[in-house]
Amino acid sequence: MKILQIISGFGVNGAIIQCLRLAVAQAERGHEVILVGRNDSWIQQQLEGTGVRFMPSRLKRWPLRDLREMARWIDAEQVDIVHTHNTSAQIFGLMLKLFTKIPVVATAHHTKMHAYWALKDFVIANSDHTRQMELTWNRVHPKKVETVRALIDHAPIPENSEQLRQQWREDNDFSPSDKLIGIVGDVCPRKNHLLLLKALPEVLRQVPEAKVAVIGNRCPIYIKKVRSQVKRLGLKQAFRFINFQADIPAVMRAIDLLVACPTQEAFGLTPPEAMAAGKPVVATRIGGLVESVAHGVNGLLVPSQNAPALSQAIIQVLSDDQLAQQFGQAGQARFQEMFDNDRNVIRHEEIYSDVIRRVMKREVASLKISPVLPTAPILPRKITSAL
């Protein structure tokens, strides 16, 4: 199958990471995968040696020149399906349908109201929460939307994992005895680091050895606000700000507890990544987080924007090594049940095939041509194959 993945954005976020993992996995399974994105973007730099071909595009929707050129190229290359990610790419992919009959599948990485979702040939939701939003808010037909779990970066725990764990801590100025809390992802308002700041004084009062690793790319205005709060609350010794880390399993091995306290979250990659590494999770009870974190099983869920509840949950886990280990082991078992990368890549392929067949049949019906007519051989390649 020849697959065209389209992603907008220059930097790195959950949607871009997910697009990269999917494209690489599809190439490894023998598909011809072409990724269309911004020139000099982060995702372009990750593709060397993956077997995924990169095609730079400005993804401009007006004037229509870029769209027409892309449509001609798609037809010439005989691309089978287009898969879009992120808002600009979603709109660009939908407008491509004005110039080519190519089927377009889209992944909903967020929960926002947009009229274009109902016009897609199929929507892949990254969580049941996102799927429900597509049904109720964006009016996507139930037969045109399905939850397919994200591909999670995980690796078998190596025999020298403790040595690697301590090396990561040493490299990032943490001691072996620190009770290390990780909050991983873009340092931006939606991730709500300020709530953890409000919760931390009580945590430090009861667990003095607690430290926080804030890991991820930084929004300049927001990080300034976070640093100011850290200074005002006298928490500078407990905080370390660390840039984006590509080796997520190494990060998860090094921490003792993952905290995810966003104000909104369609899915959330980091809780499953922590689960894969056998680490407990404390998260706010919102969005897709409640699907990966089972309260009292592999972690604790707390109300959104409730700093006292967050601090008590963190204290409960950090103060009880046996409970933390129990949550970690249960998280690994839950991860194995929920997140099978091979199965989820195959499900993408099945959806592609179903959508291609449905679009072909629709095109045949619109031409009002019977399969037994002698004119059938002159139909386009993809339409005749549907007959």
Sequence and secondary structure as in RCSB ss.txt:
>XXXX:A:sequence
MKILQIISGFGVNGAIIQCLRLAVAQAERGHEVILVGRNDSWIQQQLEGTGVRFMPSRLKRWPLRDLREMARWID
AEQVDIVHTHNTSAQIFGLMLKLFTKIPVVATAHHTKMHAYWALKDFVIANSDHTRQMELTWNRVHPKKVETVRA
LIDHAPIPENSEQLRQQWREDNDFSPSDKLIGIVGDVCPRKNHLLLLKALPEVLRQVPEAKVAVIGNRCPIYIKK
VRSQVKRLGLKQAFRFINFQADIPAVMRAIDLLVACPTQEAFGLTPPEAMAAGKPVVATRIGGLVESVAHGVNGL
LVPSQNAPALSQAIIQVLSDDQLAQQFGQAGQARFQEMFDNDRNVIRHEEIYSDVIRRVMKREVASLKISPVLPT
APILPRKITSAL
>XXXX:A:secstr
 EEEEEE  SS  HHHHHHHHHHHHHHHTT EEEEEE TT HHHHT TTSS EEEE     SSTHHHHHHHHHHH
HHT  EEEEESHHHHHHHHHHTTT    EEEEE S    GGGGGSSEEEESSHHHHHHHHHTS   GGGEEE   
        TTHHHHHHHHHHHTT  TT EEEEEES BSGGG HHHHHHHHHHHHHH TTEEEEEES B HHHHHH
HHHHHHHTT GGGEEEE   S HHHHHHH SEEEE  S  SS SHHHHHHHTT  EEEES TTHHHH  BTTTEE
EE TT HHHHHHHHHHHHT HHHHHHHHHHHHHHHHHH  HHHHHHHHHHHHHHHHHHHHHHHHHHHT  TTSTT
GGGS HHHHHH 
